[in-house]
């Protein structure tokens, strides 16, 4: 399980997601940025989405290493 936390303007966003669900997290970030009811803006969404996508290969390597596959 992965956790992504972000705080802006007094609002904290917390996302928990399984490996392989990164595209769903990025899609949700885009929906939140597009919704004026939320404090998350497009720069925030892009930054967080980048962290989610770039973290996926690292987590896969770490998982493989713990199983002796790397």
Helices and strands as residue ranges (DSSP letters): E 2-8, E 11-17, H 22-34, H 42-66
